[in-house]
């Protein structure tokens, strides 16, 4: 390792630290209140649902990097029951409990 490499490493670390501090303190630095435009606030209302779908959907329909090729997969039935109960009762806790109540017996009992 040379002195130039050490200086370059320190410069990169200092630069990343500066950018991190600036972006995290941006709202404290401003002297007036800052509000998002209306279209951005409307878009952020869908962010949690989009993030959840982006995490859950691949886990339900894929196994080992490939689409599930059979209907005998406990995840499919657990997700269907959970989704149906959510749309019926609008309870996240009931959705999770019912989905797992269907998934576990199928997965552990039948080996799906």
N, C-alpha and C positions, 0 to 999 in steps of 0.2 A: 504494500500500500504506500502510495507516495503522498507528499504534502499537498499536491494539487487535488488528489482524490479526497483527502481529508477536508480541504477547504470547500470543495464542491459538495461534499456530503453535508457539511455544516450550513452551507448556503441554502441547500434544498430544504433542510430541516427548518431553518429560520423562515424561509419563504412559506412553507406549508403552515407553520405556526402563525405567521402573520395573516395569511388568508383565512385560517380558521378563526382567529380572534376577530378579524374584521367582519366576517359573515355572521358570527354569533352575536356580536355587539351592534350590528347595523341598526336595529330598532331602538337601542338606547342612545346611539349617537345623534339620531335625528332630533330636531328641536320641535317638530310638530307631529301630530298624530298621523299615522299612515293607514289607509284603508285599501283593501283590495277592490278592484272593479267588480261590478255586479256579476259579470259572466264568470269571473274566477271563483267567486263565492258559491255560485250555483254549481260549478264544476266540482268544487271540493266537497259538496254534499254527497257525491257519488264515489268519492275516493275510498271510503272504508269498504263498500260493497264490491268495488272493482278489485281491491287488494285481496279481500277474502276469496273472491271467485278465482283470482289468479293463483292463489295458494291451494285452495281446496279442490278445484276442478281437475287439475293434473293428477293429484293424489288419488282421486276417485276413479278416473277413467284410464290410468296408466299403471303398468306394473313392470318394473325392470326396464324402463325406457321405451316400452312399446304399449300400444293400446291393448286393453283387456279384450281377449278374443272369445270369451265365453260369458254366458249370462250367469254362470255359477260363481259369482264373486260377491262375497259378503259386503264389500264396500259399496257396491251398487245398490243393494237393498237397504243398507243402513242410510245412505244418502237420500234415497227416494222417500223412505219413511220420515226421516228428519225434515226434508223439504216440505212434505205434505203437512206434517204437524205444525211447522212454522207458519205456513200460509193459512192454516185453520185457526191456530190459537195465538200466533204472534209472540211466542215465548221462546227466547233463546235457550234457556235452561231446559225446557221440555224438549226442544229440538235435539240438544246434545244427549240427554238421557235416553230418549226414545231411539235415536240413531244408534247409540251404543248398545241398547237393549236388544236391538235386532242384529247388529253386527257381531257381538261377542258369541252368542250361541251358534250362529252360522259359521263363524271362523273357528272357534274352539271345538264345537260339537261335530260339525260336518267336515271341517278341514278346508272350507272354501277359502 
